[in-house]
Amino acid sequence: MKIGFIGSGNIGQAVAASAIRAGYSVVMSNSRGPETLAGLIRKLGPKAKAATAEQAAQEGDLVVVTVPLYALPQLNTNGTKGKTLIDTMNYYPSRDGQIEALDNGSATTSELTAAHFPDAHVVKAFNSIFASEIETTGNPEGDSHRRALPIAGDNPEAKQQVIELLDAIGFDVVDAGPLHEGFRFQNGTPAYCAHAERKQLSELLNRAKA
């Protein structure tokens, strides 16, 4: 399976490296053009290539959007129709500016992402772990202390695709429910970046206030 990355920052690089080790291939992109990713591609190895964001979306069986939230309105949606799209973004008002729908709780970052990519199946994931821990805290299936990560989404098949990716790179998964429930592991909540096993993470998710 091939994963297309719209954005190649710390989270994108860490997910890509982990996915490659699990047998996936990746197509990386950023806002500055494929030629600026030559060093990253050398680092990631032969299962990685650089492309434009549109090409990454078109070539990916699975698409990861991992850019600062303020960049969301400028993203091209071509190539994402019918695909599972992982949203890793978090809302930081000091960086992204004030967004009324997020400030008043009427929407979540992933619901904004789904509105921007209306033909994709958005799943919230990888926003609740430090980039450096994606490659260092995964464990094999069956490990009694395996870390769990939360996801949220409206499409069962898309969520299963993301669960399989997370399992392949070393993590259990707690499904928080529909996309709106992503508020349970956004920044500032008890579950945000918690290093917890499945049962502990479930308890933390339930402590979030709407």
C-alpha positions as a Python dict, from the first residue, in 0.01 Angstrom:
ca = {
    (1, 'M'): (0, 0, 0),
    (2, 'K'): (113, 355, -78),
    (3, 'I'): (58, 654, 151),
    (4, 'G'): (53, 1007, 13),
    (5, 'F'): (160, 1288, 246),
    (6, 'I'): (32, 1643, 213),
    (7, 'G'): (293, 1802, 435),
    (8, 'S'): (634, 1669, 534),
    (9, 'G'): (699, 1820, 875),
    (10, 'N'): (795, 1635, 1191),
    (11, 'I'): (476, 1429, 1216),
    (12, 'G'): (473, 1348, 846),
    (13, 'Q'): (836, 1239, 846),
    (14, 'A'): (790, 1021, 1153),
    (15, 'V'): (477, 851, 1020),
    (16, 'A'): (643, 798, 682),
    (17, 'A'): (954, 641, 832),
    (18, 'S'): (747, 413, 1054),
    (19, 'A'): (521, 315, 765),
    (20, 'I'): (817, 228, 544),
    (21, 'R'): (955, -2, 811),
    (22, 'A'): (613, -170, 822),
    (23, 'G'): (622, -234, 446),
    (24, 'Y'): (436, 66, 305),
    (25, 'S'): (570, 299, 37),
    (26, 'V'): (526, 677, 64),
    (27, 'V'): (490, 983, -156),
    (28, 'M'): (600, 1301, 20),
    (29, 'S'): (504, 1659, -61),
    (30, 'N'): (526, 2007, 84),
    (31, 'S'): (433, 2362, -11),
    (32, 'R'): (777, 2441, -155),
    (33, 'G'): (801, 2176, -426),
    (34, 'P'): (943, 1823, -467),
    (35, 'E'): (1298, 1943, -530),
    (36, 'T'): (1320, 2067, -170),
    (37, 'L'): (1257, 1714, -38),
    (38, 'A'): (1565, 1549, -189),
    (39, 'G'): (1742, 1513, 144),
    (40, 'L'): (1436, 1364, 313),
    (41, 'I'): (1387, 1113, 31),
    (42, 'R'): (1750, 1002, 61),
    (43, 'K'): (1696, 955, 434),
    (44, 'L'): (1372, 760, 391),
    (45, 'G'): (1515, 534, 122),
    (46, 'P'): (1393, 361, -194),
    (47, 'K'): (1031, 323, -82),
    (48, 'A'): (991, 702, -76),
    (49, 'K'): (951, 956, -355),
    (50, 'A'): (886, 1328, -372),
    (51, 'A'): (594, 1483, -559),
    (52, 'T'): (356, 1774, -558),
    (53, 'A'): (73, 1766, -305),
    (54, 'E'): (-177, 1689, -579),
    (55, 'Q'): (36, 1399, -705),
    (56, 'A'): (80, 1265, -352),
    (57, 'A'): (-297, 1264, -304),
    (58, 'Q'): (-360, 1101, -639),
    (59, 'E'): (-98, 828, -592),
    (60, 'G'): (-173, 747, -231),
    (61, 'D'): (-411, 466, -142),
    (62, 'L'): (-426, 648, 191),
    (63, 'V'): (-363, 1022, 233),
    (64, 'V'): (-216, 1197, 538),
    (65, 'V'): (-277, 1571, 579),
    (66, 'T'): (-17, 1704, 817),
    (67, 'V'): (19, 2081, 784),
    (68, 'P'): (-42, 2371, 1023),
    (69, 'L'): (-417, 2422, 1056),
    (70, 'Y'): (-399, 2774, 914),
    (71, 'A'): (-288, 2621, 581),
    (72, 'L'): (-599, 2401, 547),
    (73, 'P'): (-808, 2644, 334),
    (74, 'Q'): (-531, 2662, 72),
    (75, 'L'): (-495, 2286, 21),
    (76, 'N'): (-585, 2136, -315),
    (77, 'T'): (-848, 1863, -288),
    (78, 'N'): (-773, 1693, -620),
    (79, 'G'): (-708, 1321, -593),
    (80, 'T'): (-877, 1271, -256),
    (81, 'K'): (-1223, 1163, -370),
    (82, 'G'): (-1330, 837, -204),
    (83, 'K'): (-1002, 801, -15),
    (84, 'T'): (-926, 766, 353),
    (85, 'L'): (-766, 1090, 468),
    (86, 'I'): (-586, 1107, 802),
    (87, 'D'): (-602, 1448, 972),
    (88, 'T'): (-314, 1502, 1214),
    (89, 'M'): (-377, 1872, 1274),
    (90, 'N'): (-421, 2054, 1604),
    (91, 'Y'): (-557, 2401, 1673),
    (92, 'Y'): (-319, 2652, 1827),
    (93, 'P'): (-479, 3000, 1823),
    (94, 'S'): (-144, 3172, 1872),
    (95, 'R'): (-29, 3018, 1543),
    (96, 'D'): (-351, 2964, 1350),
    (97, 'G'): (-548, 3272, 1454),
    (98, 'Q'): (-886, 3255, 1624),
    (99, 'I'): (-1135, 3021, 1455),
    (100, 'E'): (-1485, 3083, 1591),
    (101, 'A'): (-1624, 2734, 1525),
    (102, 'L'): (-1338, 2581, 1722),
    (103, 'D'): (-1348, 2838, 1998),
    (104, 'N'): (-1719, 2781, 2065),
    (105, 'G'): (-1700, 2403, 2025),
    (106, 'S'): (-1948, 2381, 1737),
    (107, 'A'): (-1688, 2204, 1524),
    (108, 'T'): (-1358, 2020, 1558),
    (109, 'T'): (-1046, 2052, 1347),
    (110, 'S'): (-1132, 1727, 1172),
    (111, 'E'): (-1483, 1846, 1091),
    (112, 'L'): (-1327, 2151, 928),
    (113, 'T'): (-1096, 1916, 740),
    (114, 'A'): (-1392, 1705, 628),
    (115, 'A'): (-1572, 2018, 506),
    (116, 'H'): (-1266, 2113, 302),
    (117, 'F'): (-1226, 1759, 163),
    (118, 'P'): (-1597, 1673, 122),
    (119, 'D'): (-1540, 1367, -97),
    (120, 'A'): (-1280, 1203, 128),
    (121, 'H'): (-1333, 989, 440),
    (122, 'V'): (-1157, 1181, 717),
    (123, 'V'): (-1014, 1005, 1023),
    (124, 'K'): (-852, 1195, 1309),
    (125, 'A'): (-522, 1033, 1414),
    (126, 'F'): (-159, 1108, 1505),
    (127, 'N'): (-248, 1449, 1653),
    (128, 'S'): (-221, 1313, 2006),
    (129, 'I'): (138, 1193, 2012),
    (130, 'F'): (466, 1381, 1997),
    (131, 'A'): (639, 1333, 1662),
    (132, 'S'): (951, 1197, 1829),
    (133, 'E'): (746, 924, 1999),
    (134, 'I'): (591, 785, 1681),
    (135, 'E'): (913, 603, 1598),
    (136, 'T'): (1019, 524, 1954),
    (137, 'T'): (715, 412, 2156),
    (138, 'G'): (552, 150, 1934),
    (139, 'N'): (564, -216, 2037),
    (140, 'P'): (480, -548, 1872),
    (141, 'E'): (125, -678, 1882),
    (142, 'G'): (55, -866, 2204),
    (143, 'D'): (297, -662, 2416),
    (144, 'S'): (129, -619, 2755),
    (145, 'H'): (239, -254, 2774),
    (146, 'R'): (159, -158, 2416),
    (147, 'R'): (72, 209, 2383),
    (148, 'A'): (-271, 299, 2247),
    (149, 'L'): (-356, 596, 2026),
    (150, 'P'): (-703, 747, 1972),
    (151, 'I'): (-885, 790, 1643),
    (152, 'A'): (-1222, 935, 1541),
    (153, 'G'): (-1414, 917, 1216),
    (154, 'D'): (-1750, 867, 1052),
    (155, 'N'): (-1663, 592, 802),
    (156, 'P'): (-1605, 241, 944),
    (157, 'E'): (-1399, 120, 649),
    (158, 'A'): (-1174, 425, 663),
    (159, 'K'): (-1124, 380, 1036),
    (160, 'Q'): (-1030, 16, 983),
    (161, 'Q'): (-768, 121, 730),
    (162, 'V'): (-616, 359, 984),
    (163, 'I'): (-633, 98, 1261),
    (164, 'E'): (-436, -140, 1038),
    (165, 'L'): (-170, 124, 977),
    (166, 'L'): (-139, 204, 1347),
    (167, 'D'): (-118, -163, 1436),
    (168, 'A'): (151, -218, 1171),
    (169, 'I'): (371, 55, 1319),
    (170, 'G'): (329, -64, 1677),
    (171, 'F'): (20, 84, 1840),
    (172, 'D'): (-313, -31, 1976),
    (173, 'V'): (-611, 189, 1894),
    (174, 'V'): (-903, 330, 2089),
    (175, 'D'): (-1189, 437, 1864),
    (176, 'A'): (-1337, 751, 2021),
    (177, 'G'): (-1638, 739, 1789),
    (178, 'P'): (-1766, 977, 1517),
    (179, 'L'): (-1550, 1257, 1384),
    (180, 'H'): (-1692, 1514, 1626),
    (181, 'E'): (-1561, 1306, 1917),
    (182, 'G'): (-1210, 1408, 1813),
    (183, 'F'): (-1253, 1688, 2066),
    (184, 'R'): (-1181, 1422, 2330),
    (185, 'F'): (-812, 1409, 2237),
    (186, 'Q'): (-741, 1757, 2111),
    (187, 'N'): (-475, 1967, 2280),
    (188, 'G'): (-567, 2062, 2635),
    (189, 'T'): (-759, 1741, 2712),
    (190, 'P'): (-648, 1463, 2951),
    (191, 'A'): (-591, 1222, 2660),
    (192, 'Y'): (-379, 1462, 2456),
    (193, 'C'): (-34, 1306, 2409),
    (194, 'A'): (-98, 1066, 2696),
    (195, 'H'): (132, 764, 2701),
    (196, 'A'): (-134, 512, 2798),
    (197, 'E'): (-249, 159, 2732),
    (198, 'R'): (-593, 93, 2582),
    (199, 'K'): (-793, 85, 2907),
    (200, 'Q'): (-619, 392, 3049),
    (201, 'L'): (-667, 585, 2727),
    (202, 'S'): (-1039, 501, 2720),
    (203, 'E'): (-1073, 643, 3069),
    (204, 'L'): (-890, 961, 2972),
    (205, 'L'): (-1106, 1010, 2665),
    (206, 'N'): (-1418, 986, 2879),
    (207, 'R'): (-1291, 1268, 3100),
    (208, 'A'): (-1295, 1525, 2819),
    (209, 'K'): (-1555, 1799, 2847),
    (210, 'A'): (-1759, 1893, 2540),
}
